[in-house]
Amino acid sequence: MPHLETCLGILRRLIAKGNLNGVPLAERAINEYWDATLPRARKSGLRLLRQDILAQANAVVGDRRSFAEIVNAYIETKLAE
């Protein structure tokens, strides 16, 4: 699962910064994971990402929490596709 680990690393770094200007980078990382992953594994991988993002959201405050919530909402959108 190298694509999942790469995506997760990018999202963690972006959440740690908490800069809302990084939202397009987070979306791009998620989209790249989606495109590089076999269709049958995409949603389960996104669920793993979501779990990690929610754990981070619960551990931070302010802009970092807002950023994590925005990323989670994007993941929810992708899961609904």
N, CA, C and O atoms as a GROMACS GRO file, in nm:
protein
  324
    1MET      N    1   0.080  -0.119   0.000
    1MET     CA    2   0.000   0.000   0.000
    1MET      C    3   0.086   0.127   0.000
    1MET      O    4   0.065   0.216   0.083
    2PRO      N    5   0.181   0.136  -0.091
    2PRO     CA    6   0.267   0.254  -0.091
    2PRO      C    7   0.192   0.383  -0.122
    2PRO      O    8   0.227   0.488  -0.069
    3HIS      N    9   0.090   0.377  -0.204
    3HIS     CA   10   0.015   0.499  -0.238
    3HIS      C   11  -0.062   0.550  -0.116
    3HIS      O   12  -0.072   0.670  -0.095
    4LEU      N   13  -0.115   0.458  -0.038
    4LEU     CA   14  -0.188   0.496   0.083
    4LEU      C   15  -0.093   0.562   0.183
    4LEU      O   16  -0.127   0.665   0.242
    5GLU      N   17   0.023   0.504   0.202
    5GLU     CA   18   0.121   0.560   0.296
    5GLU      C   19   0.169   0.697   0.251
    5GLU      O   20   0.188   0.787   0.334
    6THR      N   21   0.190   0.713   0.123
    6THR     CA   22   0.232   0.843   0.069
    6THR      C   23   0.125   0.948   0.094
    6THR      O   24   0.154   1.057   0.142
    7CYS      N   25   0.002   0.914   0.062
    7CYS     CA   26  -0.110   1.005   0.082
    7CYS      C   27  -0.124   1.040   0.229
    7CYS      O   28  -0.141   1.157   0.264
    8LEU      N   29  -0.117   0.942   0.314
    8LEU     CA   30  -0.130   0.964   0.458
    8LEU      C   31  -0.020   1.056   0.510
    8LEU      O   32  -0.046   1.146   0.590
    9GLY      N   33   0.101   1.035   0.464
    9GLY     CA   34   0.212   1.122   0.505
    9GLY      C   35   0.190   1.266   0.464
    9GLY      O   36   0.215   1.358   0.542
   10ILE      N   37   0.144   1.286   0.343
   10ILE     CA   38   0.116   1.421   0.293
   10ILE      C   39   0.007   1.486   0.376
   10ILE      O   40   0.020   1.601   0.418
   11LEU      N   41  -0.101   1.413   0.400
   11LEU     CA   42  -0.213   1.469   0.477
   11LEU      C   43  -0.172   1.502   0.619
   11LEU      O   44  -0.212   1.605   0.673
   12ARG      N   45  -0.093   1.418   0.681
   12ARG     CA   46  -0.046   1.446   0.818
   12ARG      C   47   0.037   1.574   0.823
   12ARG      O   48   0.020   1.656   0.912
   13ARG      N   49   0.126   1.589   0.726
   13ARG     CA   50   0.209   1.710   0.724
   13ARG      C   51   0.124   1.835   0.702
   13ARG      O   52   0.147   1.938   0.765
   14LEU      N   53   0.027   1.825   0.613
   14LEU     CA   54  -0.060   1.941   0.586
   14LEU      C   55  -0.145   1.975   0.708
   14LEU      O   56  -0.163   2.093   0.739
   15ILE      N   57  -0.196   1.876   0.777
   15ILE     CA   58  -0.275   1.901   0.898
   15ILE      C   59  -0.186   1.963   1.005
   15ILE      O   60  -0.230   2.054   1.076
   16ALA      N   61  -0.064   1.917   1.018
   16ALA     CA   62   0.028   1.972   1.117
   16ALA      C   63   0.052   2.121   1.094
   16ALA      O   64   0.069   2.198   1.189
   17LYS      N   65   0.053   2.162   0.967
   17LYS     CA   66   0.070   2.304   0.935
   17LYS      C   67  -0.060   2.380   0.959
   17LYS      O   68  -0.057   2.494   1.007
   18GLY      N   69  -0.172   2.318   0.926
   18GLY     CA   70  -0.302   2.382   0.948
   18GLY      C   71  -0.330   2.500   0.858
   18GLY      O   72  -0.420   2.579   0.888
   19ASN      N   73  -0.257   2.515   0.750
   19ASN     CA   74  -0.276   2.627   0.658
   19ASN      C   75  -0.386   2.591   0.558
   19ASN      O   76  -0.371   2.498   0.479
   20LEU      N   77  -0.494   2.665   0.561
   20LEU     CA   78  -0.607   2.634   0.474
   20LEU      C   79  -0.573   2.649   0.326
   20LEU      O   80  -0.646   2.598   0.240
   21ASN      N   81  -0.464   2.717   0.295
   21ASN     CA   82  -0.420   2.725   0.155
   21ASN      C   83  -0.371   2.590   0.105
   21ASN      O   84  -0.352   2.572  -0.016
   22GLY      N   85  -0.349   2.495   0.196
   22GLY     CA   86  -0.303   2.362   0.158
   22GLY      C   87  -0.414   2.266   0.119
   22GLY      O   88  -0.388   2.151   0.085
   23VAL      N   89  -0.539   2.312   0.124
   23VAL     CA   90  -0.652   2.224   0.091
   23VAL      C   91  -0.638   2.167  -0.051
   23VAL      O   92  -0.660   2.047  -0.068
   24PRO      N   93  -0.604   2.247  -0.152
   24PRO     CA   94  -0.587   2.188  -0.286
   24PRO      C   95  -0.480   2.078  -0.290
   24PRO      O   96  -0.493   1.981  -0.364
   25LEU      N   97  -0.374   2.094  -0.210
   25LEU     CA   98  -0.271   1.990  -0.206
   25LEU      C   99  -0.325   1.862  -0.143
   25LEU      O  100  -0.292   1.752  -0.187
   26ALA      N  101  -0.408   1.876  -0.041
   26ALA     CA  102  -0.469   1.759   0.023
   26ALA      C  103  -0.562   1.689  -0.075
   26ALA      O  104  -0.561   1.567  -0.086
   27GLU      N  105  -0.643   1.767  -0.146
   27GLU     CA  106  -0.733   1.708  -0.246
   27GLU      C  107  -0.655   1.637  -0.354
   27GLU      O  108  -0.693   1.529  -0.399
   28ARG      N  109  -0.545   1.698  -0.397
   28ARG     CA  110  -0.463   1.636  -0.501
   28ARG      C  111  -0.403   1.505  -0.452
   28ARG      O  112  -0.399   1.407  -0.526
   29ALA      N  113  -0.357   1.501  -0.328
   29ALA     CA  114  -0.300   1.378  -0.271
   29ALA      C  115  -0.405   1.268  -0.267
   29ALA      O  116  -0.377   1.153  -0.300
   30ILE      N  117  -0.526   1.303  -0.227
   30ILE     CA  118  -0.636   1.205  -0.221
   30ILE      C  119  -0.671   1.159  -0.361
   30ILE      O  120  -0.692   1.039  -0.384
   31ASN      N  121  -0.679   1.251  -0.455
   31ASN     CA  122  -0.712   1.214  -0.593
   31ASN      C  123  -0.604   1.126  -0.656
   31ASN      O  124  -0.634   1.033  -0.730
   32GLU      N  125  -0.478   1.156  -0.626
   32GLU     CA  126  -0.370   1.072  -0.679
   32GLU      C  127  -0.375   0.932  -0.621
   32GLU      O  128  -0.353   0.833  -0.691
   33TYR      N  129  -0.405   0.924  -0.491
   33TYR     CA  130  -0.423   0.791  -0.430
   33TYR      C  131  -0.535   0.718  -0.502
   33TYR      O  132  -0.520   0.601  -0.540
   34TRP      N  133  -0.647   0.785  -0.522
   34TRP     CA  134  -0.765   0.726  -0.586
   34TRP      C  135  -0.731   0.674  -0.724
   34TRP      O  136  -0.767   0.562  -0.760
   35ASP      N  137  -0.661   0.756  -0.802
   35ASP     CA  138  -0.627   0.718  -0.940
   35ASP      C  139  -0.525   0.604  -0.946
   35ASP      O  140  -0.528   0.524  -1.040
   36ALA      N  141  -0.437   0.594  -0.848
   36ALA     CA  142  -0.330   0.494  -0.850
   36ALA      C  143  -0.372   0.361  -0.787
   36ALA      O  144  -0.296   0.264  -0.791
   37THR      N  145  -0.490   0.357  -0.728
   37THR     CA  146  -0.533   0.239  -0.654
   37THR      C  147  -0.637   0.160  -0.735
   37THR      O  148  -0.719   0.217  -0.806
   38LEU      N  149  -0.630   0.029  -0.723
   38LEU     CA  150  -0.728  -0.055  -0.790
   38LEU      C  151  -0.869  -0.022  -0.740
   38LEU      O  152  -0.888   0.005  -0.622
   39PRO      N  153  -0.966  -0.024  -0.830
   39PRO     CA  154  -1.102   0.016  -0.791
   39PRO      C  155  -1.157  -0.057  -0.668
   39PRO      O  156  -1.227   0.004  -0.587
   40ARG      N  157  -1.127  -0.184  -0.654
   40ARG     CA  158  -1.185  -0.259  -0.542
   40ARG      C  159  -1.121  -0.224  -0.408
   40ARG      O  160  -1.175  -0.259  -0.302
   41ALA      N  161  -1.007  -0.156  -0.410
   41ALA     CA  162  -0.938  -0.121  -0.286
   41ALA      C  163  -0.950   0.027  -0.250
   41ALA      O  164  -0.907   0.068  -0.142
   42ARG      N  165  -1.007   0.106  -0.337
   42ARG     CA  166  -1.011   0.250  -0.317
   42ARG      C  167  -1.086   0.291  -0.190
   42ARG      O  168  -1.032   0.363  -0.106
   43LYS      N  169  -1.208   0.244  -0.177
   43LYS     CA  170  -1.291   0.288  -0.065
   43LYS      C  171  -1.238   0.240   0.069
   43LYS      O  172  -1.245   0.313   0.168
   44SER      N  173  -1.187   0.119   0.074
   44SER     CA  174  -1.133   0.072   0.202
   44SER      C  175  -1.011   0.155   0.241
   44SER      O  176  -0.991   0.183   0.359
   45GLY      N  177  -0.931   0.195   0.144
   45GLY     CA  178  -0.816   0.281   0.172
   45GLY      C  179  -0.860   0.418   0.220
   45GLY      O  180  -0.801   0.474   0.312
   46LEU      N  181  -0.964   0.472   0.156
   46LEU     CA  182  -1.014   0.602   0.200
   46LEU      C  183  -1.071   0.595   0.342
   46LEU      O  184  -1.060   0.691   0.418
   47ARG      N  185  -1.131   0.484   0.376
   47ARG     CA  186  -1.182   0.468   0.512
   47ARG      C  187  -1.066   0.468   0.613
   47ARG      O  188  -1.079   0.524   0.722
   48LEU      N  189  -0.956   0.405   0.577
   48LEU     CA  190  -0.838   0.408   0.664
   48LEU      C  191  -0.784   0.550   0.678
   48LEU      O  192  -0.746   0.593   0.788
   49LEU      N  193  -0.779   0.623   0.567
   49LEU     CA  194  -0.736   0.762   0.572
   49LEU      C  195  -0.829   0.842   0.663
   49LEU      O  196  -0.783   0.922   0.745
   50ARG      N  197  -0.957   0.821   0.647
   50ARG     CA  198  -1.056   0.896   0.726
   50ARG      C  199  -1.037   0.869   0.875
   50ARG      O  200  -1.045   0.962   0.956
   51GLN      N  201  -1.012   0.745   0.912
   51GLN     CA  202  -0.990   0.713   1.054
   51GLN      C  203  -0.871   0.790   1.108
   51GLN      O  204  -0.877   0.845   1.218
   52ASP      N  205  -0.764   0.794   1.033
   52ASP     CA  206  -0.645   0.865   1.078
   52ASP      C  207  -0.672   1.015   1.085
   52ASP      O  208  -0.629   1.080   1.180
   53ILE      N  209  -0.740   1.068   0.987
   53ILE     CA  210  -0.770   1.212   0.985
   53ILE      C  211  -0.859   1.248   1.104
   53ILE      O  212  -0.837   1.351   1.168
   54LEU      N  213  -0.958   1.166   1.134
   54LEU     CA  214  -1.046   1.194   1.248
   54LEU      C  215  -0.968   1.188   1.380
   54LEU      O  216  -0.993   1.269   1.469
   55ALA      N  217  -0.876   1.094   1.392
   55ALA     CA  218  -0.794   1.086   1.512
   55ALA      C  219  -0.709   1.212   1.526
   55ALA      O  220  -0.694   1.264   1.637
   56GLN      N  221  -0.655   1.260   1.417
   56GLN     CA  222  -0.577   1.384   1.421
   56GLN      C  223  -0.665   1.503   1.454
   56GLN      O  224  -0.625   1.591   1.530
   57ALA      N  225  -0.785   1.507   1.396
   57ALA     CA  226  -0.876   1.618   1.423
   57ALA      C  227  -0.910   1.626   1.572
   57ALA      O  228  -0.925   1.735   1.627
   58ASN      N  229  -0.922   1.512   1.635
   58ASN     CA  230  -0.954   1.509   1.778
   58ASN      C  231  -0.836   1.547   1.865
   58ASN      O  232  -0.853   1.576   1.983
   59ALA      N  233  -0.717   1.548   1.808
   59ALA     CA  234  -0.596   1.575   1.886
   59ALA      C  235  -0.544   1.718   1.868
   59ALA      O  236  -0.450   1.759   1.936
   60VAL      N  237  -0.605   1.794   1.779
   60VAL     CA  238  -0.556   1.929   1.752
   60VAL      C  239  -0.670   2.031   1.768
   60VAL      O  240  -0.786   1.994   1.782
   61VAL      N  241  -0.633   2.159   1.766
   61VAL     CA  242  -0.732   2.266   1.780
   61VAL      C  243  -0.706   2.372   1.673
   61VAL      O  244  -0.606   2.369   1.602
   62GLY      N  245  -0.799   2.464   1.663
   62GLY     CA  246  -0.783   2.580   1.575
   62GLY      C  247  -0.780   2.545   1.428
   62GLY      O  248  -0.860   2.464   1.380
   63ASP      N  249  -0.686   2.609   1.358
   63ASP     CA  250  -0.675   2.591   1.213
   63ASP      C  251  -0.645   2.446   1.175
   63ASP      O  252  -0.691   2.398   1.072
   64ARG      N  253  -0.568   2.380   1.258
   64ARG     CA  254  -0.534   2.240   1.228
   64ARG      C  255  -0.659   2.153   1.231
   64ARG      O  256  -0.678   2.067   1.145
   65ARG      N  257  -0.744   2.176   1.330
   65ARG     CA  258  -0.868   2.099   1.339
   65ARG      C  259  -0.960   2.131   1.220
   65ARG      O  260  -1.019   2.041   1.161
   66SER      N  261  -0.970   2.258   1.185
   66SER     CA  262  -1.052   2.298   1.070
   66SER      C  263  -1.002   2.232   0.942
   66SER      O  264  -1.080   2.183   0.861
   67PHE      N  265  -0.870   2.232   0.927
   67PHE     CA  266  -0.811   2.170   0.809
   67PHE      C  267  -0.844   2.022   0.805
   67PHE      O  268  -0.884   1.970   0.700
   68ALA      N  269  -0.829   1.954   0.917
   68ALA     CA  270  -0.859   1.810   0.923
   68ALA      C  271  -1.006   1.784   0.892
   68ALA      O  272  -1.038   1.685   0.826
   69GLU      N  273  -1.094   1.868   0.938
   69GLU     CA  274  -1.237   1.851   0.910
   69GLU      C  275  -1.268   1.872   0.762
   69GLU      O  276  -1.354   1.804   0.706
   70ILE      N  277  -1.200   1.967   0.700
   70ILE     CA  278  -1.218   1.989   0.556
   70ILE      C  279  -1.169   1.868   0.478
   70ILE      O  280  -1.235   1.825   0.383
   71VAL      N  281  -1.055   1.814   0.516
   71VAL     CA  282  -1.002   1.694   0.450
   71VAL      C  283  -1.099   1.577   0.468
   71VAL      O  284  -1.125   1.502   0.374
   72ASN      N  285  -1.151   1.562   0.588
   72ASN     CA  286  -1.247   1.455   0.614
   72ASN      C  287  -1.372   1.471   0.526
   72ASN      O  288  -1.423   1.372   0.472
   73ALA      N  289  -1.421   1.593   0.512
   73ALA     CA  290  -1.538   1.617   0.427
   73ALA      C  291  -1.508   1.578   0.282
   73ALA      O  292  -1.594   1.523   0.214
   74TYR      N  293  -1.388   1.607   0.236
   74TYR     CA  294  -1.352   1.570   0.099
   74TYR      C  295  -1.348   1.419   0.083
   74TYR      O  296  -1.393   1.365  -0.018
   75ILE      N  297  -1.294   1.351   0.183
   75ILE     CA  298  -1.290   1.205   0.179
   75ILE      C  299  -1.432   1.149   0.177
   75ILE      O  300  -1.461   1.054   0.104
   76GLU      N  301  -1.521   1.208   0.255
   76GLU     CA  302  -1.662   1.164   0.256
   76GLU      C  303  -1.722   1.178   0.116
   76GLU      O  304  -1.797   1.092   0.071
   77THR      N  305  -1.690   1.288   0.050
   77THR     CA  306  -1.739   1.311  -0.086
   77THR      C  307  -1.688   1.201  -0.181
   77THR      O  308  -1.764   1.148  -0.261
   78LYS      N  309  -1.560   1.170  -0.170
   78LYS     CA  310  -1.503   1.065  -0.256
   78LYS      C  311  -1.567   0.929  -0.226
   78LYS      O  312  -1.590   0.851  -0.318
   79LEU      N  313  -1.594   0.902  -0.100
   79LEU     CA  314  -1.657   0.773  -0.064
   79LEU      C  315  -1.798   0.763  -0.122
   79LEU      O  316  -1.845   0.654  -0.151
   80ALA      N  317  -1.864   0.875  -0.137
   80ALA     CA  318  -2.001   0.875  -0.189
   80ALA      C  319  -2.005   0.855  -0.340
   80ALA      O  320  -2.111   0.826  -0.396
   81GLU      N  321  -1.891   0.871  -0.408
   81GLU     CA  322  -1.888   0.853  -0.555
   81GLU      C  323  -1.918   0.711  -0.594
   81GLU      O  324  -1.920   0.679  -0.713
   0.00000   0.00000   0.00000
